[in-house]
Amino acid sequence: MLTYINKIKEILAVDNISIEKLMECVELVGANEDILTIKMDGARTEKKYTIFITFPVEKQKKMIRRDGDNLQSLLTDLLTEYIKQPVMKLVHPKSD
């Protein structure tokens, strides 16, 4: 769990992050059992992208959302906010 966050921090520490590295971060968010959604609304003339991260109810965290036109800068901003969140481990109920 913390290793996913640390890996995202390492990637974000580099100048001029490639979109490929940002997509690696998207996968790390999923590996951390959180959900990152990228939506592109082609009908809009401004703020075509909406991206957000949601969390399982058990983590009791609010959604992080960004809107804009530059996907690379939006992802960087969103992920920067994401790594500032307190780290919480999801506890899965034991099955019998």
Secondary structure, DSSP 8 states (H G I E B T S, - for coil): -HHHHHHHHHHHTSSS--HHHHHHHHHHHHHTT-EEEEEE-TT-SS--EEEEEE--GGG----EEEEES-HHHHHHHHHHHHTTS-----------
